[in-house]
Amino acid sequence: MLELGVTIQENSKGEWEIHTPPSVFPPHGVVSRPYPTREEALQAAKERIYE
């Protein structure tokens, strides 16, 4: 499987975001909308990857 470098990170408000690196979305990468839980962010990331 292709290594995308996508990470799930907590922001300063305690919400979780999906961070996609510049190697996938040049030139700056992409940060998703915040999700209330890590599990929801992880599920959303999986759905994006497999679509």
LOVEX-996542 format. One record per atom (N, C-alpha, C): residue in three letters; x, y, z; residue number from 1; atom name. Coordinates in steps of 0.2 Angstrom, whole numbers, plus 5000, padded with zeros to 4 digits. Layout:
<recs>
aa->ALA east->X north->Y up->Z i->NUM at->CA
...
</recs>
This chain:
<recs>
aa->MET east->5004 north->4994 up->5000 i->1 at->N
aa->MET east->5000 north->5000 up->5000 i->1 at->CA
aa->MET east->5004 north->5006 up->5000 i->1 at->C
aa->LEU east->5002 north->5011 up->4997 i->2 at->N
aa->LEU east->5006 north->5018 up->4996 i->2 at->CA
aa->LEU east->5006 north->5021 up->5003 i->2 at->C
aa->GLU east->5012 north->5023 up->5005 i->3 at->N
aa->GLU east->5012 north->5027 up->5011 i->3 at->CA
aa->GLU east->5011 north->5034 up->5010 i->3 at->C
aa->LEU east->5005 north->5037 up->5013 i->4 at->N
aa->LEU east->5003 north->5044 up->5012 i->4 at->CA
aa->LEU east->5006 north->5049 up->5017 i->4 at->C
aa->GLY east->5008 north->5046 up->5022 i->5 at->N
aa->GLY east->5010 north->5051 up->5027 i->5 at->CA
aa->GLY east->5005 north->5055 up->5031 i->5 at->C
aa->VAL east->4998 north->5053 up->5030 i->6 at->N
aa->VAL east->4993 north->5056 up->5033 i->6 at->CA
aa->VAL east->4993 north->5055 up->5041 i->6 at->C
aa->THR east->4992 north->5060 up->5045 i->7 at->N
aa->THR east->4992 north->5059 up->5052 i->7 at->CA
aa->THR east->4986 north->5062 up->5055 i->7 at->C
aa->ILE east->4984 north->5060 up->5061 i->8 at->N
aa->ILE east->4978 north->5062 up->5065 i->8 at->CA
aa->ILE east->4981 north->5066 up->5071 i->8 at->C
aa->GLN east->4980 north->5072 up->5072 i->9 at->N
aa->GLN east->4983 north->5076 up->5077 i->9 at->CA
aa->GLN east->4978 north->5080 up->5081 i->9 at->C
aa->GLU east->4979 north->5081 up->5087 i->10 at->N
aa->GLU east->4974 north->5085 up->5092 i->10 at->CA
aa->GLU east->4976 north->5092 up->5091 i->10 at->C
aa->ASN east->4971 north->5097 up->5090 i->11 at->N
aa->ASN east->4973 north->5104 up->5090 i->11 at->CA
aa->ASN east->4972 north->5107 up->5097 i->11 at->C
aa->SER east->4973 north->5113 up->5098 i->12 at->N
aa->SER east->4973 north->5117 up->5104 i->12 at->CA
aa->SER east->4966 north->5117 up->5108 i->12 at->C
aa->LYS east->4961 north->5115 up->5104 i->13 at->N
aa->LYS east->4954 north->5115 up->5107 i->13 at->CA
aa->LYS east->4952 north->5108 up->5109 i->13 at->C
aa->GLY east->4957 north->5103 up->5108 i->14 at->N
aa->GLY east->4955 north->5096 up->5110 i->14 at->CA
aa->GLY east->4951 north->5093 up->5105 i->14 at->C
aa->GLU east->4951 north->5095 up->5099 i->15 at->N
aa->GLU east->4948 north->5092 up->5093 i->15 at->CA
aa->GLU east->4953 north->5089 up->5089 i->15 at->C
aa->TRP east->4951 north->5084 up->5085 i->16 at->N
aa->TRP east->4956 north->5080 up->5081 i->16 at->CA
aa->TRP east->4955 north->5082 up->5073 i->16 at->C
aa->GLU east->4961 north->5083 up->5070 i->17 at->N
aa->GLU east->4961 north->5085 up->5063 i->17 at->CA
aa->GLU east->4965 north->5079 up->5059 i->17 at->C
aa->ILE east->4964 north->5079 up->5053 i->18 at->N
aa->ILE east->4967 north->5075 up->5048 i->18 at->CA
aa->ILE east->4972 north->5079 up->5044 i->18 at->C
aa->HIS east->4979 north->5078 up->5045 i->19 at->N
aa->HIS east->4984 north->5082 up->5042 i->19 at->CA
aa->HIS east->4987 north->5078 up->5036 i->19 at->C
aa->THR east->4986 north->5080 up->5030 i->20 at->N
aa->THR east->4989 north->5077 up->5024 i->20 at->CA
aa->THR east->4995 north->5081 up->5022 i->20 at->C
aa->PRO east->5000 north->5078 up->5021 i->21 at->N
aa->PRO east->5007 north->5082 up->5019 i->21 at->CA
aa->PRO east->5007 north->5085 up->5012 i->21 at->C
aa->PRO east->5012 north->5089 up->5011 i->22 at->N
aa->PRO east->5013 north->5092 up->5005 i->22 at->CA
aa->PRO east->5014 north->5087 up->4999 i->22 at->C
aa->SER east->5017 north->5082 up->5001 i->23 at->N
aa->SER east->5019 north->5077 up->4996 i->23 at->CA
aa->SER east->5013 north->5074 up->4993 i->23 at->C
aa->VAL east->5007 north->5074 up->4996 i->24 at->N
aa->VAL east->5001 north->5072 up->4993 i->24 at->CA
aa->VAL east->4997 north->5078 up->4990 i->24 at->C
aa->PHE east->4996 north->5083 up->4994 i->25 at->N
aa->PHE east->4993 north->5089 up->4992 i->25 at->CA
aa->PHE east->4998 north->5095 up->4991 i->25 at->C
aa->PRO east->5002 north->5096 up->4986 i->26 at->N
aa->PRO east->5006 north->5102 up->4986 i->26 at->CA
aa->PRO east->5002 north->5108 up->4985 i->26 at->C
aa->PRO east->5005 north->5114 up->4987 i->27 at->N
aa->PRO east->5012 north->5115 up->4990 i->27 at->CA
aa->PRO east->5012 north->5115 up->4997 i->27 at->C
aa->HIS east->5006 north->5115 up->5001 i->28 at->N
aa->HIS east->5006 north->5116 up->5008 i->28 at->CA
aa->HIS east->5003 north->5110 up->5012 i->28 at->C
aa->GLY east->5000 north->5105 up->5009 i->29 at->N
aa->GLY east->4997 north->5100 up->5012 i->29 at->CA
aa->GLY east->4990 north->5103 up->5014 i->29 at->C
aa->VAL east->4986 north->5098 up->5018 i->30 at->N
aa->VAL east->4979 north->5100 up->5019 i->30 at->CA
aa->VAL east->4977 north->5098 up->5026 i->30 at->C
aa->VAL east->4974 north->5102 up->5030 i->31 at->N
aa->VAL east->4971 north->5100 up->5036 i->31 at->CA
aa->VAL east->4963 north->5100 up->5036 i->31 at->C
aa->SER east->4961 north->5094 up->5038 i->32 at->N
aa->SER east->4953 north->5093 up->5038 i->32 at->CA
aa->SER east->4950 north->5098 up->5043 i->32 at->C
aa->ARG east->4943 north->5098 up->5043 i->33 at->N
aa->ARG east->4939 north->5101 up->5048 i->33 at->CA
aa->ARG east->4940 north->5097 up->5054 i->33 at->C
aa->PRO east->4939 north->5100 up->5060 i->34 at->N
aa->PRO east->4940 north->5097 up->5066 i->34 at->CA
aa->PRO east->4935 north->5091 up->5068 i->34 at->C
aa->TYR east->4937 north->5086 up->5071 i->35 at->N
aa->TYR east->4932 north->5081 up->5073 i->35 at->CA
aa->TYR east->4932 north->5080 up->5081 i->35 at->C
aa->PRO east->4926 north->5079 up->5084 i->36 at->N
aa->PRO east->4926 north->5079 up->5091 i->36 at->CA
aa->PRO east->4930 north->5073 up->5094 i->36 at->C
aa->THR east->4931 north->5068 up->5091 i->37 at->N
aa->THR east->4935 north->5062 up->5094 i->37 at->CA
aa->THR east->4940 north->5060 up->5089 i->37 at->C
aa->ARG east->4945 north->5057 up->5092 i->38 at->N
aa->ARG east->4950 north->5054 up->5087 i->38 at->CA
aa->ARG east->4947 north->5048 up->5083 i->38 at->C
aa->GLU east->4943 north->5044 up->5086 i->39 at->N
aa->GLU east->4940 north->5039 up->5082 i->39 at->CA
aa->GLU east->4936 north->5041 up->5076 i->39 at->C
aa->GLU east->4932 north->5047 up->5077 i->40 at->N
aa->GLU east->4929 north->5050 up->5071 i->40 at->CA
aa->GLU east->4934 north->5052 up->5066 i->40 at->C
aa->ALA east->4939 north->5055 up->5068 i->41 at->N
aa->ALA east->4944 north->5058 up->5063 i->41 at->CA
aa->ALA east->4947 north->5052 up->5059 i->41 at->C
aa->LEU east->4949 north->5047 up->5063 i->42 at->N
aa->LEU east->4952 north->5041 up->5060 i->42 at->CA
aa->LEU east->4947 north->5037 up->5055 i->42 at->C
aa->GLN east->4941 north->5037 up->5056 i->43 at->N
aa->GLN east->4936 north->5034 up->5052 i->43 at->CA
aa->GLN east->4936 north->5038 up->5046 i->43 at->C
aa->ALA east->4935 north->5045 up->5046 i->44 at->N
aa->ALA east->4935 north->5049 up->5041 i->44 at->CA
aa->ALA east->4941 north->5049 up->5036 i->44 at->C
aa->ALA east->4947 north->5048 up->5039 i->45 at->N
aa->ALA east->4953 north->5047 up->5036 i->45 at->CA
aa->ALA east->4953 north->5041 up->5032 i->45 at->C
aa->LYS east->4951 north->5035 up->5035 i->46 at->N
aa->LYS east->4950 north->5029 up->5031 i->46 at->CA
aa->LYS east->4945 north->5030 up->5025 i->46 at->C
aa->GLU east->4940 north->5033 up->5026 i->47 at->N
aa->GLU east->4935 north->5034 up->5020 i->47 at->CA
aa->GLU east->4938 north->5038 up->5015 i->47 at->C
aa->ARG east->4942 north->5043 up->5016 i->48 at->N
aa->ARG east->4945 north->5047 up->5011 i->48 at->CA
aa->ARG east->4951 north->5043 up->5007 i->48 at->C
aa->ILE east->4954 north->5039 up->5011 i->49 at->N
aa->ILE east->4960 north->5035 up->5008 i->49 at->CA
aa->ILE east->4957 north->5030 up->5003 i->49 at->C
aa->TYR east->4951 north->5027 up->5005 i->50 at->N
aa->TYR east->4949 north->5021 up->5001 i->50 at->CA
aa->TYR east->4944 north->5023 up->4996 i->50 at->C
aa->GLU east->4942 north->5030 up->4995 i->51 at->N
aa->GLU east->4937 north->5032 up->4990 i->51 at->CA
aa->GLU east->4940 north->5032 up->4983 i->51 at->C
</recs>
